[in-house]
Amino acid sequence: MAVVLPAERLQQALGYVFSEPKLLKQALTHRSFSSIHNERLEFVGDGILNSLVARQLFFAFPQFSEGDLSRVRAHFVRQDSLAVIANELQLGDYLWLGEGELKSGGHRRPSILADALEAVLGAIWLDGGFPEVERVVTQLFAARIAAVDPTSAMKDAKTALQEWLQARKLALPQYEVIRQVGESPDQIFEVACTCVELKTATRAEGASRRAAEQEAAGKLLHLLREQHPGKKVVRK
């Protein structure tokens, strides 16, 4: 029986075999490991991913406005969502990390996983061309896009979270600025969004307070839906 190497297992999971394996190696290499790392490939993959997810959403939801499409795309391409897909592919098992990142659990860090996934997509585009990376992205996102509830997707995250809580007779969420650094237009806000009654909170960063609140609200709504899938909730 032939031995299946780690890189081969990843290519099987992606449904794509590289003709230039060095591109895959670079896509999986963090800057802490080598001067030849995945950041340029990540840049390419980010642009490709945004365009391909936008195309899928455009045809899947003809009733959506530009704002609706932008909100749903932002959900799919955000760090946490990409890290989930990376974990499904077991991408962390294949990363080349420096000693410090290894010790600190970098192979499980959402930011590193999300960046590596984008880099892999960029590498596929360079190796096999646009049709191949389009096929892989469609494979990774089709079921997720099909599962979108149009009625909630057309609402911004803060509104959707508020309605979810009100439907369960729970108090509105609380927002708090945890950290604010830099000066306009390069400010970064970190905001906490808390459901006090369920003792659940999330944090997110954004270039404005409103953007950070929206991101934190989206994270909290996703978390609450997972913890309490029905109409009834269990208070902690």
Residue pairs with C-beta under 8 A, 6 or more apart in sequence:
4 12
6 93
6 94
7 21
7 24
7 25
7 94
9 90
10 24
10 89
10 90
10 91
10 94
11 17
11 18
11 24
13 89
13 90
14 89
14 120
14 124
14 136
15 135
15 136
15 139
16 124
16 128
16 132
16 135
16 136
18 24
18 123
18 124
18 127
18 128
19 127
19 128
20 127
23 41
23 123
23 126
23 127
24 120
24 123
24 127
25 96
26 36
26 37
26 38
26 41
26 119
26 123
27 38
27 41
27 116
27 119
27 120
27 122
27 123
28 38
28 91
28 94
28 95
28 96
28 116
28 119
28 120
29 36
29 37
29 38
29 95
29 96
30 37
30 38
30 95
30 96
30 97
30 98
30 101
30 106
30 112
30 116
31 37
31 38
31 39
32 97
32 98
32 100
32 101
32 106
33 96
33 97
33 98
33 101
34 96
38 115
38 116
38 119
39 115
39 119
40 122
41 118
41 119
41 120
41 122
41 123
41 126
42 115
42 116
42 118
42 119
42 122
43 122
44 122
44 125
44 126
45 117
45 118
45 119
45 120
45 121
45 122
45 123
45 125
46 77
46 118
46 122
48 121
48 122
48 125
48 130
48 133
48 137
49 77
49 118
49 121
49 137
50 73
50 77
52 133
52 134
52 137
52 138
52 141
53 73
53 76
53 77
53 137
53 141
53 145
54 69
54 73
56 137
56 138
56 141
56 142
56 145
57 64
57 69
57 72
57 73
57 145
58 69
60 145
60 146
60 148
61 68
61 69
61 72
61 148
61 150
61 153
63 150
64 72
64 150
64 153
64 154
65 154
68 153
68 154
71 153
71 154
71 156
71 157
72 148
72 153
75 81
75 218
76 141
76 144
76 145
78 215
78 218
79 110
79 111
79 114
80 110
80 114
80 219
80 222
82 113
82 114
82 117
82 118
83 110
83 111
83 113
83 114
83 117
85 117
85 140
86 92
86 113
86 114
86 116
86 117
87 113
89 117
91 113
91 116
91 117
91 120
92 107
92 108
92 112
92 113
93 107
95 106
95 107
95 112
95 116
97 106
97 107
97 112
101 107
101 109
101 112
106 112
107 113
121 133
121 136
121 137
124 132
124 133
124 136
125 132
125 133
152 160
155 163
156 214
157 214
157 215
157 217
157 218
157 221
158 213
158 214
158 217
160 217
160 218
160 221
161 173
161 193
161 217
161 218
161 220
161 221
161 224
162 172
162 173
164 221
164 224
164 225
165 171
165 172
165 173
165 195
166 172
167 231
168 228
168 231
168 232
168 233
170 195
170 197
170 198
170 233
171 195
171 196
171 197
173 193
173 194
173 195
173 217
173 220
174 193
174 194
174 196
175 191
175 192
175 193
175 194
175 213
175 216
175 217
176 191
176 192
176 194
177 189
177 190
177 191
177 209
177 212
178 190
178 191
178 192
178 203
179 188
179 189
179 190
180 187
180 188
180 189
180 190
181 187
181 188
182 188
185 207
187 207
187 208
188 205
188 206
188 207
189 205
189 206
189 207
189 208
189 209
189 211
189 212
190 203
190 204
190 205
190 212
191 203
191 204
191 205
191 206
191 209
191 212
191 213
191 215
191 216
192 201
192 202
192 203
192 216
193 201
193 202
193 203
193 204
193 213
193 216
193 217
193 219
193 220
194 200
194 201
194 220
195 201
195 220
195 224
197 235
198 224
198 227
198 228
198 233
198 235
198 236
199 235
199 236
200 220
200 223
200 224
200 227
200 236
201 220
202 216
202 219
202 220
202 223
203 216
203 219
204 212
204 213
204 215
204 216
204 218
204 219
205 212
205 215
206 212
206 213
206 214
206 215
228 234
